[in-house]
């Protein structure tokens, strides 16, 4: 669970820093392409 929590924290920080409070799509790969 610790690794998952770390990655979730990184995602949350990235969203906050880039102003993406809401992701454009629900698909992980599509969102990954946006970054």
Chimera marker file (.cmm) of the C-alpha trace (Angstrom):
<marker_set name="trace">
<marker id="1" x="0.000" y="0.000" z="0.000" r="1" g="1" b="0" radius="0.5"/>
<marker id="2" x="2.905" y="2.351" z="0.669" r="1" g="1" b="0" radius="0.5"/>
<marker id="3" x="3.991" y="2.415" z="-2.968" r="1" g="1" b="0" radius="0.5"/>
<marker id="4" x="0.451" y="3.068" z="-4.110" r="1" g="1" b="0" radius="0.5"/>
<marker id="5" x="0.071" y="5.923" z="-1.654" r="1" g="1" b="0" radius="0.5"/>
<marker id="6" x="3.324" y="7.443" z="-2.907" r="1" g="1" b="0" radius="0.5"/>
<marker id="7" x="2.202" y="7.318" z="-6.535" r="1" g="1" b="0" radius="0.5"/>
<marker id="8" x="-1.194" y="8.761" z="-5.617" r="1" g="1" b="0" radius="0.5"/>
<marker id="9" x="0.572" y="11.611" z="-3.839" r="1" g="1" b="0" radius="0.5"/>
<marker id="10" x="2.679" y="12.307" z="-6.943" r="1" g="1" b="0" radius="0.5"/>
<marker id="11" x="-0.425" y="12.340" z="-9.129" r="1" g="1" b="0" radius="0.5"/>
<marker id="12" x="-2.213" y="14.690" z="-6.739" r="1" g="1" b="0" radius="0.5"/>
<marker id="13" x="0.781" y="17.046" z="-6.647" r="1" g="1" b="0" radius="0.5"/>
<marker id="14" x="1.057" y="17.017" z="-10.436" r="1" g="1" b="0" radius="0.5"/>
<marker id="15" x="-2.633" y="17.842" z="-10.807" r="1" g="1" b="0" radius="0.5"/>
<marker id="16" x="-2.362" y="20.698" z="-8.330" r="1" g="1" b="0" radius="0.5"/>
<marker id="17" x="0.765" y="22.149" z="-9.934" r="1" g="1" b="0" radius="0.5"/>
<marker id="18" x="-0.569" y="22.040" z="-13.484" r="1" g="1" b="0" radius="0.5"/>
<marker id="19" x="-4.056" y="23.227" z="-12.637" r="1" g="1" b="0" radius="0.5"/>
<marker id="20" x="-5.638" y="19.958" z="-13.695" r="1" g="1" b="0" radius="0.5"/>
<marker id="21" x="-7.990" y="19.522" z="-10.790" r="1" g="1" b="0" radius="0.5"/>
<marker id="22" x="-10.171" y="17.396" z="-13.056" r="1" g="1" b="0" radius="0.5"/>
<marker id="23" x="-8.585" y="15.094" z="-15.601" r="1" g="1" b="0" radius="0.5"/>
<marker id="24" x="-9.778" y="15.356" z="-19.175" r="1" g="1" b="0" radius="0.5"/>
<marker id="25" x="-10.623" y="11.679" z="-19.621" r="1" g="1" b="0" radius="0.5"/>
<marker id="26" x="-11.197" y="8.615" z="-17.487" r="1" g="1" b="0" radius="0.5"/>
<marker id="27" x="-8.669" y="6.546" z="-19.426" r="1" g="1" b="0" radius="0.5"/>
<marker id="28" x="-5.247" y="6.243" z="-17.862" r="1" g="1" b="0" radius="0.5"/>
<marker id="29" x="-3.283" y="6.089" z="-21.132" r="1" g="1" b="0" radius="0.5"/>
<marker id="30" x="-5.101" y="9.089" z="-22.551" r="1" g="1" b="0" radius="0.5"/>
<marker id="31" x="-4.310" y="11.060" z="-19.418" r="1" g="1" b="0" radius="0.5"/>
<marker id="32" x="-0.689" y="9.892" z="-19.536" r="1" g="1" b="0" radius="0.5"/>
<marker id="33" x="-0.429" y="11.240" z="-23.088" r="1" g="1" b="0" radius="0.5"/>
<marker id="34" x="-1.555" y="14.660" z="-21.841" r="1" g="1" b="0" radius="0.5"/>
<marker id="35" x="1.481" y="14.835" z="-19.572" r="1" g="1" b="0" radius="0.5"/>
<link id1="1" id2="2" r="1" g="1" b="0" radius="0.2"/>
<link id1="2" id2="3" r="1" g="1" b="0" radius="0.2"/>
<link id1="3" id2="4" r="1" g="1" b="0" radius="0.2"/>
<link id1="4" id2="5" r="1" g="1" b="0" radius="0.2"/>
<link id1="5" id2="6" r="1" g="1" b="0" radius="0.2"/>
<link id1="6" id2="7" r="1" g="1" b="0" radius="0.2"/>
<link id1="7" id2="8" r="1" g="1" b="0" radius="0.2"/>
<link id1="8" id2="9" r="1" g="1" b="0" radius="0.2"/>
<link id1="9" id2="10" r="1" g="1" b="0" radius="0.2"/>
<link id1="10" id2="11" r="1" g="1" b="0" radius="0.2"/>
<link id1="11" id2="12" r="1" g="1" b="0" radius="0.2"/>
<link id1="12" id2="13" r="1" g="1" b="0" radius="0.2"/>
<link id1="13" id2="14" r="1" g="1" b="0" radius="0.2"/>
<link id1="14" id2="15" r="1" g="1" b="0" radius="0.2"/>
<link id1="15" id2="16" r="1" g="1" b="0" radius="0.2"/>
<link id1="16" id2="17" r="1" g="1" b="0" radius="0.2"/>
<link id1="17" id2="18" r="1" g="1" b="0" radius="0.2"/>
<link id1="18" id2="19" r="1" g="1" b="0" radius="0.2"/>
<link id1="19" id2="20" r="1" g="1" b="0" radius="0.2"/>
<link id1="20" id2="21" r="1" g="1" b="0" radius="0.2"/>
<link id1="21" id2="22" r="1" g="1" b="0" radius="0.2"/>
<link id1="22" id2="23" r="1" g="1" b="0" radius="0.2"/>
<link id1="23" id2="24" r="1" g="1" b="0" radius="0.2"/>
<link id1="24" id2="25" r="1" g="1" b="0" radius="0.2"/>
<link id1="25" id2="26" r="1" g="1" b="0" radius="0.2"/>
<link id1="26" id2="27" r="1" g="1" b="0" radius="0.2"/>
<link id1="27" id2="28" r="1" g="1" b="0" radius="0.2"/>
<link id1="28" id2="29" r="1" g="1" b="0" radius="0.2"/>
<link id1="29" id2="30" r="1" g="1" b="0" radius="0.2"/>
<link id1="30" id2="31" r="1" g="1" b="0" radius="0.2"/>
<link id1="31" id2="32" r="1" g="1" b="0" radius="0.2"/>
<link id1="32" id2="33" r="1" g="1" b="0" radius="0.2"/>
<link id1="33" id2="34" r="1" g="1" b="0" radius="0.2"/>
<link id1="34" id2="35" r="1" g="1" b="0" radius="0.2"/>
</marker_set>
